[in-house]
């Protein structure tokens, strides 16, 4: 007789006796241990302060206006969602990165060195680049003008207003003597 054919019924009977002994012992069959599934964190389940999102959005829009970026960033949806918070944080980082690097920063710093303090409030010229009222009204966005003259703006804001004048075609000519001594004209 073939030993392989004999092996199959022997294995079957062993399995039946093993199954019968666990049932006869009265212990319930073992179940696989499972951990409770964690619920995914959706945008609606986490509380986000809309005040924080509004402040980030206001900062982004302020620097976009100062730099002369015409198209405002926007996101559709509620302000209290994590999606909105992530979006405005990313935009604020990006705009801050851009704002810290005006295209002609070295030129503006050289002019400032010969002109005055960034906080200079002497009439008729204000700020580190000595801007007069007409210059500020022409090239400064409304958000800056609401804060007052150039002596109340940060150095970067003053440089960006000067950069807007530079882009409009005026170049460094509002500061002819200083720009000449800096080698810009």
C-alpha positions in Angstrom: 0.0 0.0 0.0 1.1 3.6 -0.7 2.3 5.4 2.5 1.0 8.7 1.2 -2.5 7.5 1.0 -2.3 6.2 4.6 -1.0 9.6 5.9 -4.0 11.6 4.8 -6.6 9.8 7.1 -4.2 9.8 10.0 -3.7 13.6 9.8 -7.4 14.1 9.5 -8.1 12.1 12.6 -5.4 14.0 14.6 -7.0 17.3 13.6 -10.5 16.0 14.7 -9.2 14.8 18.1 -7.3 18.1 18.7 -10.5 20.1 17.9 -12.6 17.9 20.1 -10.2 18.3 23.1 -10.4 22.1 23.0 -14.2 22.0 22.8 -14.4 19.4 25.6 -12.1 21.5 27.9 -14.8 24.2 28.0 -12.6 27.1 27.3 -13.9 29.4 24.6 -11.9 29.6 21.4 -9.3 32.3 21.4 -10.1 35.4 19.5 -7.6 37.7 17.9 -6.7 40.7 20.0 -7.7 43.9 18.3 -7.1 47.5 19.3 -9.9 50.0 18.9 -9.5 51.9 15.6 -8.5 55.5 16.1 -10.8 57.9 14.4 -9.1 60.1 11.7 -8.8 63.7 12.7 -10.9 65.7 10.2 -10.8 69.4 9.8 -14.2 69.7 11.6 -13.1 67.8 14.7 -10.2 70.0 15.7 -10.9 73.5 17.1 -9.0 76.2 15.3 -9.2 79.8 16.4 -10.6 82.0 13.6 -8.9 85.0 15.2 -5.5 83.4 14.6 -6.5 82.6 11.0 -7.7 86.2 10.5 -4.5 87.6 11.9 -2.4 85.5 9.5 -4.6 86.5 6.6 -4.3 90.2 7.5 -0.5 89.8 7.7 -0.4 88.2 4.3 -2.7 90.8 2.7 -0.7 93.6 4.3 2.6 92.5 2.8 1.0 91.7 -0.5 -0.3 95.3 -0.7 3.1 96.7 0.5 5.0 94.7 -2.1 2.5 95.6 -4.9 1.2 92.1 -5.5 -2.2 92.9 -7.1 -3.8 89.5 -6.6 -4.7 88.7 -3.0 -4.3 85.2 -1.7 -7.6 83.6 -0.7 -8.9 80.2 0.3 -12.5 79.0 0.0 -14.1 77.6 3.1 -14.5 78.3 6.8 -11.9 80.2 8.8 -12.1 77.7 11.7 -10.8 74.7 9.8 -7.3 73.2 9.9 -7.2 73.5 6.1 -7.5 77.3 6.4 -5.0 77.5 9.2 -2.4 75.5 7.2 -3.0 77.5 4.1 -2.6 80.9 5.8 0.5 79.8 7.7 2.1 78.7 4.5 1.2 81.9 2.8 2.5 84.0 5.7 5.8 82.1 5.6 6.1 82.6 1.9 5.2 86.3 1.9 7.5 87.0 4.9 10.3 85.3 2.9 9.6 87.6 -0.1 9.2 90.7 2.0 12.5 90.3 3.7 14.3 90.4 0.4 13.5 93.6 -1.6 15.1 93.5 -5.0 17.4 96.5 -4.5 17.9 96.2 -0.8 21.6 97.1 -0.9 20.9 100.2 -2.8 18.2 101.3 -0.3 20.5 100.6 2.6 23.2 102.7 1.0 20.8 105.6 0.5 19.6 105.3 4.0 23.1 105.5 5.3 23.4 109.0 3.9 19.8 110.2 4.4 18.5 109.7 8.0 17.3 107.4 10.7 14.5 105.0 9.9 12.5 106.8 12.5 13.3 110.3 11.4 10.3 112.5 11.8 11.7 115.8 10.7 9.4 117.8 8.4 9.2 117.9 5.3 10.9 114.5 4.9 10.3 111.3 6.9 11.9 108.0 7.4 15.2 106.5 6.5 14.8 107.2 2.8 13.6 110.8 3.5 10.2 110.6 1.7 8.0 113.6 1.3 4.2 113.7 1.5 3.7 113.5 -2.3 6.0 110.6 -2.7 4.3 108.7 0.1 0.8 109.4 -1.1 1.8 108.3 -4.6 3.6 105.1 -3.8 2.5 103.9 -0.4 -0.6 101.7 -0.1 -3.4 102.8 2.0 -2.6 100.4 4.9 0.7 102.2 5.4 -0.8 105.7 5.1 -3.3 104.9 7.8 -0.4 104.3 10.2 1.0 107.7 9.5 4.1 109.0 7.7 7.2 106.9 6.9 8.8 107.4 10.3 6.1 105.0 11.7 6.8 102.3 9.1 9.4 99.5 9.5 12.6 99.7 7.4 11.3 96.9 5.1 8.1 98.8 4.5 10.0 101.9 3.6 12.2 100.0 1.2 9.2 98.4 -0.5 7.6 101.8 -1.0 10.8 103.0 -2.6 10.9 99.8 -4.6 7.4 100.6 -6.0 8.7 104.0 -7.1 11.7 102.3 -8.7 9.5 99.9 -10.6 7.3 102.8 -11.8 10.2 104.2 -13.8 11.6 106.7 -11.4 14.6 104.6 -10.5 16.8 106.2 -7.8 16.2 109.7 -9.1 14.2 110.9 -6.0 17.5 110.7 -4.2 19.9 112.1 -6.9 22.9 113.1 -4.8 22.8 110.1 -2.4 22.3 107.6 -5.2 25.2 109.2 -7.1 27.5 108.9 -4.1 26.4 105.2 -3.7 27.1 104.6 -7.4 23.5 103.8 -8.3 23.1 106.5 -10.9 
